[in-house]
């Protein structure tokens, strides 16, 4: 971006962090952040990015090193202490109170009061609504957080920090659940804040975003500082710094012969308890050896489509079938015999966060595969489970210690790798992937795409829901567009463009000024 930048506001010197028993998260990392700059921190999953920022925000204690803030040594004793000094953080994982409304979560701890010292609810809602309108986030301030999507919850996290007007904003993957249309709105606001003297520390796996937004970029690899560069570098150079090798960004898809129809949706319609129509006459097919992508602005029916396929909600009309077997009213285990599923919410849908990594890896496998059972299924074979955990760790490069430690001890990206490893290892004819690479670094995304394409070559049928249009164009054969609960387009990738799909997502129809 090349804007004039002042002297360092924050200096983190020789930072060391070790997680017991022997995981070195940060190894002698030294970096500085200047007032008024937008500074990106990038690296592979488990490289130490979030740990470094959590140390600055006083969520983690460093084992060695020091922090200078405004040229003075500091040792924040709590996150409240950091906020009081003008440093705030939006986390990669959702840290909201589900039973509170959007506006209650945003103002929590900084409530506007009237002259009697009571909460001024009307003013609070108005202030939150003003922020919502400013970002165009399409949120209802009075909606309960437990009732809104993961993407909407992430927007609430961002709004909560912006509401506090802190001078240093740490943002850990803030765009991970935003649509392509929402990201420029966020970036414009961050640039405005930076122009007004705010310092933005921006963790991201999306290198195009990093290069578009940042003044400087710091690269970490396996806990070590690799270097700091300006935004004139290229995506290819950044990726090589991150993973230590060349990364391919072009399409990986090769021609593949499609077989028989595996998954079929016929005239599916669904309305919620308030009679709001969420899905309207949805019909499509996915054949063996085919990847079908679903594109759409968040809230246009993707959530309901996935949940109805999985049996979490039941459509009022229509049916789903896999290999000609009607699964519309089948129980979950019946469905799981026929499909693999990677959910967008890895915390509540994809895992048991307090259970060991090994137990999370063997979920569903333990019911379907005799190798994990002893005594005719009465007990589990933990030796086989441990062996399987090591296989997945090696195959998907999961950065973890013992498979017996809690799943929640893993970084967000490594949690996603565990779930992907579990689901892609199932031998099911149909694969349902809902934002499968969210939170992964470029090297891991490349590997996951290769695994998905390998399943395609094995003649499995794959339905991929993704907010990343580049991902859809990279590996999908066809792209379906959802708009207000309707399928408004079904296009081969070779006969459309990112611009056309983006227009369909927003308008629900073709741009008549362009040929299609």
Secondary structure, DSSP 8 states (H G I E B T S, - for coil): ------SEEEEEEEEEEEETTTEEEEEEEEEEEETT-EEEEEESTTSSHHHHHHHHTTSS--SEEEEEETTEEE---SHHHHHHTTEEEE-SS----TTSBHHHHHHTTS--B-TTSSB-HHHHHHHHHHHHHHHT----TTSBGGGS-HHHHHHHHHHHHHHTT-SEEEEESTTTTS-HHHHHHHHHHHHHHHHTT-EEEEE-S-HHHHHHH-SEEEEEETTEEEEEEETTS-HHHHHHHHHSS----S---------SEEEEEEEEEEE-TT--EEEEEEEEEEETT-EEEEE--TTSSHHHHHHHHHTSS--SEEEEEETTEE-TT--HHHHHTTEEEE-S-TTTTS--TTSBHHHHHHTTHHHH-GGGEETTTTEE-HHHHHHHHHHHHHHTT---S-TTSBGGGS-HHHHHHHHHHHHHTS--SEEEEESTTTT--HHHHHHHHHHHHHHHHTT-EEEEE-S-HHHHHHH-SEEEEEETTEEEEEEEGGG--HHHHHHHHHHSS--TTS--
